[in-house]
Amino acid sequence: MNTGDFKRWQCVLCAFVYDEAAGMPDDGIAPGTPWAEVPETWTCPDCSATKADFEMVQI
């Protein structure tokens, strides 16, 4: 996967951004992890929103 394939996803409630390229190593999500592979049980670290409350942000 090249860097052009990575996307960013933004929480519609608090604007937290999940960056596929960076992942979230502190939460056990390795850099390069696509959004589709983030567990459904994962919640926003800032507001505890569910994965369903995120939208893709093209940057």
Distance bins in CASP14 RR format, pairs under 12 A and 6 or more apart:
PFRMAT RR
TARGET T0000
AUTHOR 0000-0000-0000
RMODE 2
METHOD distances of the structure
MODEL  1
1 7 0 0 0 0 0 1 0 0 0 0 0
1 20 0 0 0 0 1 0 0 0 0 0 0
1 21 0 0 0 0 1 0 0 0 0 0 0
1 31 0 0 0 0 0 1 0 0 0 0 0
1 32 1 0 0 1 0 0 0 0 0 0 0
1 33 0 0 0 0 0 1 0 0 0 0 0
1 34 1 0 0 1 0 0 0 0 0 0 0
1 37 0 0 0 0 0 1 0 0 0 0 0
2 20 0 0 0 0 0 1 0 0 0 0 0
2 21 0 0 0 0 0 1 0 0 0 0 0
2 32 0 0 0 0 0 1 0 0 0 0 0
3 19 0 0 0 0 0 1 0 0 0 0 0
3 20 0 0 0 0 1 0 0 0 0 0 0
3 21 1 0 0 1 0 0 0 0 0 0 0
3 22 0 0 0 0 0 1 0 0 0 0 0
3 31 0 0 0 0 0 1 0 0 0 0 0
3 32 0 0 0 0 1 0 0 0 0 0 0
4 20 0 0 0 0 1 0 0 0 0 0 0
4 21 0 0 0 0 1 0 0 0 0 0 0
4 32 0 0 0 0 0 1 0 0 0 0 0
4 58 0 0 0 0 0 1 0 0 0 0 0
4 59 0 0 0 0 0 1 0 0 0 0 0
5 20 0 0 0 0 1 0 0 0 0 0 0
5 21 0 0 0 0 1 0 0 0 0 0 0
5 32 0 0 0 0 1 0 0 0 0 0 0
5 34 0 0 0 0 1 0 0 0 0 0 0
5 35 0 0 0 0 0 1 0 0 0 0 0
6 18 0 0 0 0 0 1 0 0 0 0 0
6 19 1 0 0 1 0 0 0 0 0 0 0
6 20 1 0 1 0 0 0 0 0 0 0 0
6 21 1 0 1 0 0 0 0 0 0 0 0
6 22 0 0 0 0 1 0 0 0 0 0 0
6 23 0 0 0 0 1 0 0 0 0 0 0
6 31 0 0 0 0 1 0 0 0 0 0 0
6 32 1 0 0 1 0 0 0 0 0 0 0
6 33 0 0 0 0 1 0 0 0 0 0 0
6 34 1 0 0 1 0 0 0 0 0 0 0
6 35 0 0 0 0 1 0 0 0 0 0 0
6 56 0 0 0 0 0 1 0 0 0 0 0
6 57 0 0 0 0 0 1 0 0 0 0 0
6 58 0 0 0 0 0 1 0 0 0 0 0
6 59 0 0 0 0 0 1 0 0 0 0 0
7 17 0 0 0 0 0 1 0 0 0 0 0
7 18 0 0 0 0 1 0 0 0 0 0 0
7 19 0 0 0 0 1 0 0 0 0 0 0
7 20 1 0 1 0 0 0 0 0 0 0 0
7 21 0 0 0 0 1 0 0 0 0 0 0
7 22 0 0 0 0 0 1 0 0 0 0 0
7 23 0 0 0 0 0 1 0 0 0 0 0
7 32 0 0 0 0 0 1 0 0 0 0 0
7 33 0 0 0 0 0 1 0 0 0 0 0
7 34 1 0 0 1 0 0 0 0 0 0 0
7 35 1 0 0 1 0 0 0 0 0 0 0
7 36 0 0 0 0 0 1 0 0 0 0 0
7 38 0 0 0 0 0 1 0 0 0 0 0
7 54 0 0 0 0 0 1 0 0 0 0 0
7 55 0 0 0 0 0 1 0 0 0 0 0
7 56 1 0 1 0 0 0 0 0 0 0 0
7 57 1 0 0 1 0 0 0 0 0 0 0
7 58 1 0 0 1 0 0 0 0 0 0 0
7 59 0 0 0 0 1 0 0 0 0 0 0
8 15 0 0 0 0 0 1 0 0 0 0 0
8 16 0 0 0 0 0 1 0 0 0 0 0
8 17 1 0 1 0 0 0 0 0 0 0 0
8 18 1 0 0 1 0 0 0 0 0 0 0
8 19 1 0 1 0 0 0 0 0 0 0 0
8 20 1 0 0 1 0 0 0 0 0 0 0
8 21 0 0 0 0 1 0 0 0 0 0 0
8 22 0 0 0 0 1 0 0 0 0 0 0
8 23 0 0 0 0 0 1 0 0 0 0 0
8 34 0 0 0 0 0 1 0 0 0 0 0
8 35 0 0 0 0 1 0 0 0 0 0 0
8 54 0 0 0 0 1 0 0 0 0 0 0
8 55 0 0 0 0 0 1 0 0 0 0 0
8 56 1 0 0 1 0 0 0 0 0 0 0
8 57 1 0 1 0 0 0 0 0 0 0 0
8 58 1 0 0 1 0 0 0 0 0 0 0
8 59 1 0 1 0 0 0 0 0 0 0 0
9 15 0 0 0 0 0 1 0 0 0 0 0
9 16 0 0 0 0 1 0 0 0 0 0 0
9 17 1 0 0 1 0 0 0 0 0 0 0
9 18 1 0 1 0 0 0 0 0 0 0 0
9 19 0 0 0 0 1 0 0 0 0 0 0
9 20 1 0 0 1 0 0 0 0 0 0 0
9 21 0 0 0 0 0 1 0 0 0 0 0
9 22 0 0 0 0 0 1 0 0 0 0 0
9 23 0 0 0 0 0 1 0 0 0 0 0
9 24 0 0 0 0 0 1 0 0 0 0 0
9 29 0 0 0 0 0 1 0 0 0 0 0
9 33 0 0 0 0 0 1 0 0 0 0 0
9 34 0 0 0 0 0 1 0 0 0 0 0
9 35 1 0 1 0 0 0 0 0 0 0 0
9 36 0 0 0 0 0 1 0 0 0 0 0
9 38 0 0 0 0 1 0 0 0 0 0 0
9 42 0 0 0 0 0 1 0 0 0 0 0
9 44 0 0 0 0 0 1 0 0 0 0 0
9 49 0 0 0 0 0 1 0 0 0 0 0
9 51 0 0 0 0 1 0 0 0 0 0 0
9 52 0 0 0 0 0 1 0 0 0 0 0
9 53 0 0 0 0 0 1 0 0 0 0 0
9 54 1 0 1 0 0 0 0 0 0 0 0
9 55 1 0 0 1 0 0 0 0 0 0 0
9 56 1 0 1 0 0 0 0 0 0 0 0
9 57 1 0 0 1 0 0 0 0 0 0 0
9 58 0 0 0 0 0 1 0 0 0 0 0
9 59 0 0 0 0 0 1 0 0 0 0 0
10 16 1 0 0 1 0 0 0 0 0 0 0
10 17 1 0 1 0 0 0 0 0 0 0 0
10 18 1 0 0 1 0 0 0 0 0 0 0
10 19 0 0 0 0 1 0 0 0 0 0 0
10 35 0 0 0 0 0 1 0 0 0 0 0
10 44 0 0 0 0 1 0 0 0 0 0 0
10 46 0 0 0 0 0 1 0 0 0 0 0
10 47 0 0 0 0 0 1 0 0 0 0 0
10 49 0 0 0 0 0 1 0 0 0 0 0
10 53 0 0 0 0 1 0 0 0 0 0 0
10 54 1 0 0 1 0 0 0 0 0 0 0
10 55 1 0 1 0 0 0 0 0 0 0 0
10 56 1 0 0 1 0 0 0 0 0 0 0
10 57 1 0 1 0 0 0 0 0 0 0 0
10 58 0 0 0 0 0 1 0 0 0 0 0
10 59 0 0 0 0 1 0 0 0 0 0 0
11 17 1 0 0 1 0 0 0 0 0 0 0
11 18 0 0 0 0 1 0 0 0 0 0 0
11 42 0 0 0 0 0 1 0 0 0 0 0
11 43 0 0 0 0 1 0 0 0 0 0 0
11 44 1 0 1 0 0 0 0 0 0 0 0
11 45 0 0 0 0 1 0 0 0 0 0 0
11 46 1 0 0 1 0 0 0 0 0 0 0
11 47 1 0 0 1 0 0 0 0 0 0 0
11 48 0 0 0 0 1 0 0 0 0 0 0
11 49 1 0 1 0 0 0 0 0 0 0 0
11 50 0 0 0 0 1 0 0 0 0 0 0
11 51 0 0 0 0 1 0 0 0 0 0 0
11 52 0 0 0 0 0 1 0 0 0 0 0
11 53 1 0 1 0 0 0 0 0 0 0 0
11 54 1 0 1 0 0 0 0 0 0 0 0
11 55 0 0 0 0 1 0 0 0 0 0 0
11 56 0 0 0 0 0 1 0 0 0 0 0
11 57 0 0 0 0 1 0 0 0 0 0 0
12 44 0 0 0 0 1 0 0 0 0 0 0
12 47 0 0 0 0 0 1 0 0 0 0 0
12 49 1 0 0 1 0 0 0 0 0 0 0
12 50 0 0 0 0 0 1 0 0 0 0 0
12 51 0 0 0 0 0 1 0 0 0 0 0
12 52 0 0 0 0 1 0 0 0 0 0 0
12 53 1 0 1 0 0 0 0 0 0 0 0
12 54 1 0 0 1 0 0 0 0 0 0 0
12 55 1 0 1 0 0 0 0 0 0 0 0
12 56 0 0 0 0 0 1 0 0 0 0 0
12 57 0 0 0 0 0 1 0 0 0 0 0
13 43 0 0 0 0 0 1 0 0 0 0 0
13 44 1 0 0 1 0 0 0 0 0 0 0
13 46 0 0 0 0 1 0 0 0 0 0 0
13 47 1 0 1 0 0 0 0 0 0 0 0
13 48 0 0 0 0 1 0 0 0 0 0 0
13 49 1 0 1 0 0 0 0 0 0 0 0
13 50 0 0 0 0 1 0 0 0 0 0 0
13 52 0 0 0 0 0 1 0 0 0 0 0
13 53 1 0 1 0 0 0 0 0 0 0 0
13 54 0 0 0 0 1 0 0 0 0 0 0
13 55 0 0 0 0 0 1 0 0 0 0 0
14 43 0 0 0 0 0 1 0 0 0 0 0
14 44 1 0 0 1 0 0 0 0 0 0 0
14 45 0 0 0 0 1 0 0 0 0 0 0
14 46 1 0 1 0 0 0 0 0 0 0 0
14 47 1 0 1 0 0 0 0 0 0 0 0
14 48 0 0 0 0 1 0 0 0 0 0 0
14 49 1 0 0 1 0 0 0 0 0 0 0
14 53 0 0 0 0 1 0 0 0 0 0 0
14 54 0 0 0 0 0 1 0 0 0 0 0
15 44 0 0 0 0 1 0 0 0 0 0 0
15 46 0 0 0 0 1 0 0 0 0 0 0
15 47 0 0 0 0 1 0 0 0 0 0 0
15 49 0 0 0 0 0 1 0 0 0 0 0
15 53 0 0 0 0 0 1 0 0 0 0 0
15 54 0 0 0 0 0 1 0 0 0 0 0
15 55 0 0 0 0 0 1 0 0 0 0 0
15 57 0 0 0 0 1 0 0 0 0 0 0
16 24 0 0 0 0 0 1 0 0 0 0 0
16 42 0 0 0 0 0 1 0 0 0 0 0
16 43 0 0 0 0 0 1 0 0 0 0 0
16 44 1 0 1 0 0 0 0 0 0 0 0
16 45 1 0 0 1 0 0 0 0 0 0 0
16 46 1 0 1 0 0 0 0 0 0 0 0
16 47 1 0 0 1 0 0 0 0 0 0 0
16 48 0 0 0 0 0 1 0 0 0 0 0
16 49 0 0 0 0 1 0 0 0 0 0 0
16 53 0 0 0 0 0 1 0 0 0 0 0
16 54 0 0 0 0 1 0 0 0 0 0 0
16 55 0 0 0 0 0 1 0 0 0 0 0
16 57 0 0 0 0 0 1 0 0 0 0 0
17 23 0 0 0 0 0 1 0 0 0 0 0
17 24 0 0 0 0 0 1 0 0 0 0 0
17 35 0 0 0 0 0 1 0 0 0 0 0
17 44 0 0 0 0 0 1 0 0 0 0 0
17 45 0 0 0 0 0 1 0 0 0 0 0
17 46 0 0 0 0 1 0 0 0 0 0 0
17 54 0 0 0 0 1 0 0 0 0 0 0
17 55 0 0 0 0 0 1 0 0 0 0 0
17 56 0 0 0 0 0 1 0 0 0 0 0
17 57 1 0 0 1 0 0 0 0 0 0 0
17 58 0 0 0 0 0 1 0 0 0 0 0
17 59 0 0 0 0 1 0 0 0 0 0 0
18 24 1 0 0 1 0 0 0 0 0 0 0
18 27 0 0 0 0 1 0 0 0 0 0 0
18 29 0 0 0 0 1 0 0 0 0 0 0
18 31 0 0 0 0 0 1 0 0 0 0 0
18 32 0 0 0 0 0 1 0 0 0 0 0
18 33 0 0 0 0 1 0 0 0 0 0 0
18 34 0 0 0 0 0 1 0 0 0 0 0
18 35 1 0 0 1 0 0 0 0 0 0 0
18 36 0 0 0 0 0 1 0 0 0 0 0
18 37 0 0 0 0 0 1 0 0 0 0 0
18 38 1 0 0 1 0 0 0 0 0 0 0
18 42 0 0 0 0 1 0 0 0 0 0 0
18 43 0 0 0 0 0 1 0 0 0 0 0
18 44 0 0 0 0 1 0 0 0 0 0 0
18 45 0 0 0 0 1 0 0 0 0 0 0
18 46 0 0 0 0 0 1 0 0 0 0 0
18 49 0 0 0 0 0 1 0 0 0 0 0
18 51 0 0 0 0 1 0 0 0 0 0 0
18 53 0 0 0 0 0 1 0 0 0 0 0
18 54 1 0 0 1 0 0 0 0 0 0 0
18 55 0 0 0 0 0 1 0 0 0 0 0
18 56 0 0 0 0 1 0 0 0 0 0 0
18 57 0 0 0 0 1 0 0 0 0 0 0
19 25 0 0 0 0 0 1 0 0 0 0 0
19 29 0 0 0 0 0 1 0 0 0 0 0
19 31 0 0 0 0 1 0 0 0 0 0 0
19 32 0 0 0 0 1 0 0 0 0 0 0
19 33 0 0 0 0 0 1 0 0 0 0 0
19 34 0 0 0 0 0 1 0 0 0 0 0
19 35 0 0 0 0 1 0 0 0 0 0 0
19 38 0 0 0 0 0 1 0 0 0 0 0
19 56 0 0 0 0 0 1 0 0 0 0 0
19 57 0 0 0 0 1 0 0 0 0 0 0
19 59 0 0 0 0 1 0 0 0 0 0 0
20 29 0 0 0 0 1 0 0 0 0 0 0
20 30 0 0 0 0 0 1 0 0 0 0 0
20 31 0 0 0 0 1 0 0 0 0 0 0
20 32 1 0 1 0 0 0 0 0 0 0 0
20 33 1 0 0 1 0 0 0 0 0 0 0
20 34 1 0 1 0 0 0 0 0 0 0 0
20 35 1 0 0 1 0 0 0 0 0 0 0
20 36 0 0 0 0 1 0 0 0 0 0 0
20 37 0 0 0 0 1 0 0 0 0 0 0
20 38 0 0 0 0 1 0 0 0 0 0 0
20 54 0 0 0 0 0 1 0 0 0 0 0
20 56 0 0 0 0 0 1 0 0 0 0 0
20 57 0 0 0 0 0 1 0 0 0 0 0
20 59 0 0 0 0 0 1 0 0 0 0 0
21 29 0 0 0 0 0 1 0 0 0 0 0
21 30 0 0 0 0 0 1 0 0 0 0 0
21 31 1 0 0 1 0 0 0 0 0 0 0
21 32 1 0 1 0 0 0 0 0 0 0 0
21 33 0 0 0 0 1 0 0 0 0 0 0
21 34 0 0 0 0 0 1 0 0 0 0 0
21 35 0 0 0 0 0 1 0 0 0 0 0
21 59 0 0 0 0 0 1 0 0 0 0 0
22 29 0 0 0 0 1 0 0 0 0 0 0
22 30 0 0 0 0 1 0 0 0 0 0 0
22 31 1 0 1 0 0 0 0 0 0 0 0
22 32 1 0 0 1 0 0 0 0 0 0 0
22 33 0 0 0 0 1 0 0 0 0 0 0
23 29 1 0 1 0 0 0 0 0 0 0 0
23 30 1 0 0 1 0 0 0 0 0 0 0
23 31 1 0 1 0 0 0 0 0 0 0 0
23 32 1 0 1 0 0 0 0 0 0 0 0
23 33 1 0 1 0 0 0 0 0 0 0 0
23 34 0 0 0 0 1 0 0 0 0 0 0
23 35 0 0 0 0 1 0 0 0 0 0 0
23 37 0 0 0 0 0 1 0 0 0 0 0
23 38 0 0 0 0 1 0 0 0 0 0 0
23 42 0 0 0 0 0 1 0 0 0 0 0
23 45 0 0 0 0 0 1 0 0 0 0 0
24 30 0 0 0 0 1 0 0 0 0 0 0
24 31 0 0 0 0 1 0 0 0 0 0 0
24 32 0 0 0 0 0 1 0 0 0 0 0
24 33 0 0 0 0 1 0 0 0 0 0 0
24 35 0 0 0 0 0 1 0 0 0 0 0
24 38 0 0 0 0 1 0 0 0 0 0 0
24 39 0 0 0 0 0 1 0 0 0 0 0
24 42 0 0 0 0 1 0 0 0 0 0 0
24 43 0 0 0 0 0 1 0 0 0 0 0
24 44 0 0 0 0 0 1 0 0 0 0 0
24 45 1 0 0 1 0 0 0 0 0 0 0
24 46 0 0 0 0 0 1 0 0 0 0 0
25 31 1 0 0 1 0 0 0 0 0 0 0
25 32 0 0 0 0 0 1 0 0 0 0 0
25 33 0 0 0 0 1 0 0 0 0 0 0
26 45 0 0 0 0 1 0 0 0 0 0 0
27 33 0 0 0 0 0 1 0 0 0 0 0
27 38 0 0 0 0 1 0 0 0 0 0 0
27 39 0 0 0 0 1 0 0 0 0 0 0
27 41 0 0 0 0 0 1 0 0 0 0 0
27 42 1 0 0 1 0 0 0 0 0 0 0
27 43 0 0 0 0 1 0 0 0 0 0 0
27 44 0 0 0 0 0 1 0 0 0 0 0
27 45 1 0 0 1 0 0 0 0 0 0 0
28 37 0 0 0 0 0 1 0 0 0 0 0
28 38 0 0 0 0 0 1 0 0 0 0 0
28 39 0 0 0 0 1 0 0 0 0 0 0
28 42 0 0 0 0 1 0 0 0 0 0 0
28 45 0 0 0 0 0 1 0 0 0 0 0
29 35 0 0 0 0 0 1 0 0 0 0 0
29 37 0 0 0 0 1 0 0 0 0 0 0
29 38 1 0 0 1 0 0 0 0 0 0 0
29 39 0 0 0 0 1 0 0 0 0 0 0
29 41 0 0 0 0 0 1 0 0 0 0 0
29 42 1 0 0 1 0 0 0 0 0 0 0
29 45 0 0 0 0 0 1 0 0 0 0 0
29 51 0 0 0 0 0 1 0 0 0 0 0
30 37 0 0 0 0 1 0 0 0 0 0 0
30 38 0 0 0 0 0 1 0 0 0 0 0
32 38 0 0 0 0 0 1 0 0 0 0 0
33 39 0 0 0 0 0 1 0 0 0 0 0
33 42 0 0 0 0 0 1 0 0 0 0 0
34 56 0 0 0 0 0 1 0 0 0 0 0
35 42 0 0 0 0 1 0 0 0 0 0 0
35 51 0 0 0 0 1 0 0 0 0 0 0
35 52 0 0 0 0 0 1 0 0 0 0 0
35 54 1 0 0 1 0 0 0 0 0 0 0
35 55 0 0 0 0 0 1 0 0 0 0 0
35 56 1 0 0 1 0 0 0 0 0 0 0
35 57 0 0 0 0 0 1 0 0 0 0 0
36 42 0 0 0 0 0 1 0 0 0 0 0
36 51 0 0 0 0 0 1 0 0 0 0 0
36 54 0 0 0 0 0 1 0 0 0 0 0
36 56 0 0 0 0 0 1 0 0 0 0 0
37 51 0 0 0 0 0 1 0 0 0 0 0
38 44 0 0 0 0 0 1 0 0 0 0 0
38 50 0 0 0 0 0 1 0 0 0 0 0
38 51 1 0 0 1 0 0 0 0 0 0 0
38 52 0 0 0 0 0 1 0 0 0 0 0
38 54 0 0 0 0 1 0 0 0 0 0 0
39 50 0 0 0 0 0 1 0 0 0 0 0
39 51 1 0 0 1 0 0 0 0 0 0 0
40 50 1 0 0 1 0 0 0 0 0 0 0
40 51 1 0 1 0 0 0 0 0 0 0 0
40 52 0 0 0 0 1 0 0 0 0 0 0
40 54 0 0 0 0 0 1 0 0 0 0 0
41 48 0 0 0 0 0 1 0 0 0 0 0
41 50 0 0 0 0 1 0 0 0 0 0 0
41 51 0 0 0 0 1 0 0 0 0 0 0
41 52 0 0 0 0 0 1 0 0 0 0 0
42 48 0 0 0 0 0 1 0 0 0 0 0
42 49 0 0 0 0 0 1 0 0 0 0 0
42 50 0 0 0 0 1 0 0 0 0 0 0
42 51 1 0 1 0 0 0 0 0 0 0 0
42 52 0 0 0 0 0 1 0 0 0 0 0
42 53 0 0 0 0 0 1 0 0 0 0 0
42 54 0 0 0 0 1 0 0 0 0 0 0
43 49 1 0 0 1 0 0 0 0 0 0 0
43 50 1 0 1 0 0 0 0 0 0 0 0
43 51 1 0 0 1 0 0 0 0 0 0 0
43 52 0 0 0 0 0 1 0 0 0 0 0
43 53 0 0 0 0 1 0 0 0 0 0 0
43 54 0 0 0 0 0 1 0 0 0 0 0
44 50 1 0 0 1 0 0 0 0 0 0 0
44 51 0 0 0 0 1 0 0 0 0 0 0
44 52 0 0 0 0 0 1 0 0 0 0 0
44 53 1 0 0 1 0 0 0 0 0 0 0
44 54 1 0 0 1 0 0 0 0 0 0 0
46 53 0 0 0 0 0 1 0 0 0 0 0
46 54 0 0 0 0 0 1 0 0 0 0 0
47 53 0 0 0 0 1 0 0 0 0 0 0
47 54 0 0 0 0 0 1 0 0 0 0 0
49 55 0 0 0 0 0 1 0 0 0 0 0
END
